[in-house]
């Protein structure tokens, strides 16, 4: 299952919130009075050939992981997912895979929007009362890397 | 003759009569001694002597005395002398010598080891003697107890169990645990420490990817009832808003969330903390200001917390259990059911007083009942206190409610699979049918059940808002027990879970009948026994099918409380989140086994320590040295560690003096804080003189001045050291801990933290100079930090050094040999002056020997020298938990450091390497580089 020890697997949840900070919309409340806690993005069940890319793990390691799945693992296709800042890296990995396969691999990219949840905890809980939750959106990419069926 | 031979000879001679000496002239005796054992002349006694030689050769037999001599002597005297000798000889022959084993008489090749146990293996002629000896040796016949069959009979077994839990309480899952766990007696309970099978890693995996189950029923629950404002007014004395949300935090007050708070003695903040507690408000009933509050505390806090609560609530009137129904306050009314003693069921009341000495019949009759709840308490001990002035009622619900903790992202799946919302049924005298009559209550139940089903669609427990509470009534989980162990897996659904994720369970769904003590008692008393249930099952037409209709008694009110995972820091967010399951007492095993059958792992006390360590949270009582319970724990820990240390043979013990470790077993926090305050004060004065500031060389220089600090500390009032818990200050400090480059910088700018300069530092220290602060240290390279590892300040060169870490030069053990030391005493002056590495403080060395005699070698005697300046690197604090962290793949440690020391260090470090410290294990000379993290 997803094991936090190897963040390459459950990558998306862990790093993405950190890096999406700059993209978050302007906050209307005074930032001093609230503490922002980002919750994990929603996880989905993971197949064996799903690779969630993050910014913490070494790039080469993630690339090697994908290659292993395609060559040694016997999968005809894998899915590379990236969220927020990791989109770049996901694309990079997919292209590298394609380049190293001498054109045998094909790519099919999909984009989506992921809803993320933040908790806002008031620093002075008794006065301000209500802790808030807000949702914001972040972009994600899902690249299918596959060997085309021989026709 | 070797010493062993002498000893052996003495042993042999023990029972022998001393040899007889016939008074004769000294010359004669001398000459006779020469002839001892020579039998050449003794023809009269030859045969006898031969016999003597074979068996009693040791007998000093003066053969020469028997010889006829030319010496003139009377015949009478001669005869008496011979007579006495013969007597001695006869005496010697009748007495056995040496070891008393009969088979000593056997030649060696005929002896067998088993003969000493079984006399029948001896030759016949020796058997009688051996039997006689064996019977005389056996002191008393072992009292023959009951047969195993009798002992294992249900009633007798229960009697025995009840006797055994008189001193230490048993949890309901005790028997289950005792079969599988190493049990420890702690805090008045018998608790499972760790399983007997290997499961360290699999338990970690369970926590991070499936589910780990723990029995936390030993946590004490204290119930407070009264008007909301009065309760809040009283409780506000115990907490401070500076240290985070209090009892009055809006969401917790509504009952939607569980809250947690650090409790202090009334009005003493920030001094005298008691410890962390969690609390749960019962949701408001319509049109009533009467509230009910549960405070859950660790059993070691309870003895301090309960009197403190009684003081602030002015609840000094103890309500005696029998008088309970009469004293119910009349103001809250509608919400408050008439409350019979929540204390215990009547049968358990009778048990506790019975003494073993009483006749069997008296004792046996009541105590054959199973103890539910607290079995150690005497029935006359008050458990409820009420106030005459403000109507607050405090009751002690220890052991009244079973609490299970499920940790891990799949814990909700396990819960959903184990339990089913209760089905409704026809009215009868039980509580659930009564409940069913009420339309609004049934609506509520329906909504709660809906929310519970929504849980199924959630992928990870961490997705829910932390502290969410959900009340529920479920069917007896024993009915849906799978025949085989299965692993509960989630089935993700998209619909409708958004609201649950954002807001948690709606406010009215947090209500549960578990709050009513009458319902709790009803459920406990009417529980179907396993035996009956199995009997009903066996009569089913289709074996293994579900019982239908569900037995009426099988409806249990429960509360589910979400436990937040890792909340601080950026990595591993919400790791270790889970659910707490609250049950009425008596139902423990009924829920435990079905939970276990859903493929969870079971953890003990060790695992809960690891859980909080991986979560980066302080664990009570290990990490609270400023609380009374924490101080007690440290003393116990010191005694334990010292005991373990002494069990090693002296040559195999670590010499902590040589390792430059002053306090391997107990950390002198107070001394540390005082020393750092002094260093900074001296440093400040020095700075006035010259503006030069260097890293820690300055601190070293100051230390020399500070060495005779005894006079200073004596005059100072004994101010107790505290741990910094002020959120604002912590946040400030946390910003300063990060290096100013890369990611950290951005975070800091966005937070708008003021930069670390001298003014800010002085301001901070004026407020928290004497405090400690709780930090997480992650090693940058190799190394596994251990308990009480030292946190030190790196020098400027250490920061430049890459790879490994610096080494501590070995210290000299001045206490090793007092004798040698005394001899060297004259040379001592010469010794001191040589540039010995970080030499021992001279002032304490001479006074050592007396106390060091009591202490084992390798430990510093009691008046410790300056702890900060003892080693080549200045010390900041100690590690309270350290291990290789499976979640980060490196060594990680949690420890406390002096605020003054930390700030001074940070201030002197270059901005890009800020927050780098050194870590050294007590039994090692190698410093490891670590990064300090202070997460708020």
Contacts between the chains, C-beta under 8 A, distances in Angstrom:
chain1	res1	chain2	res2	distance
A	1	B	209	4.0
A	1	B	210	7.1
A	2	B	209	6.2
A	2	B	409	7.8
A	3	B	205	7.0
A	3	B	208	5.9
A	3	B	209	5.5
A	4	B	208	5.4
A	4	B	572	5.4
A	4	B	575	6.0
A	4	B	887	5.7
A	5	B	208	7.3
A	5	B	886	6.2
A	5	B	887	6.2
A	5	B	889	6.4
A	13	B	573	7.8
A	14	B	571	6.9
A	14	B	572	7.1
A	14	B	573	6.9
A	17	B	573	7.5
A	18	B	570	5.4
A	18	B	743	7.9
A	21	B	746	8.0
A	21	B	750	7.4
A	31	B	750	8.0
A	31	B	752	7.8
A	32	B	752	7.4
A	37	B	567	6.5
A	38	B	573	7.1
A	39	B	462	7.4
A	39	B	463	6.8
A	39	B	573	7.5
A	39	B	574	6.9
A	40	B	460	7.1
A	40	B	462	5.4
A	40	B	463	6.6
A	40	B	573	5.7
A	40	B	574	5.5
A	42	B	459	6.5
A	42	B	463	6.1
A	42	B	501	7.7
A	43	B	459	4.7
A	43	B	460	5.3
A	43	B	463	7.6
A	44	B	459	6.6
A	44	B	492	6.6
A	45	B	459	7.0
A	45	B	490	7.4
A	45	B	492	5.9
A	117	B	501	6.4
A	117	B	502	6.5
A	119	B	465	6.9
A	119	B	466	8.0
A	123	B	727	6.8
A	123	B	728	7.8
A	124	B	241	6.5
A	125	B	241	7.4
A	125	B	244	7.6
A	125	B	245	4.0
A	125	B	246	7.1
A	125	B	248	7.7
A	125	B	249	4.1
A	125	B	250	6.7
A	126	B	241	6.1
A	126	B	245	7.9
A	126	B	246	6.6
A	126	B	248	5.0
A	126	B	249	6.6
A	126	B	250	7.5
A	129	B	250	4.2
A	130	B	250	6.0
A	130	B	251	7.5
A	131	B	250	7.7
A	131	B	251	5.8
A	133	B	465	7.0
A	133	B	502	5.0
A	133	B	503	7.0
A	135	B	502	7.1
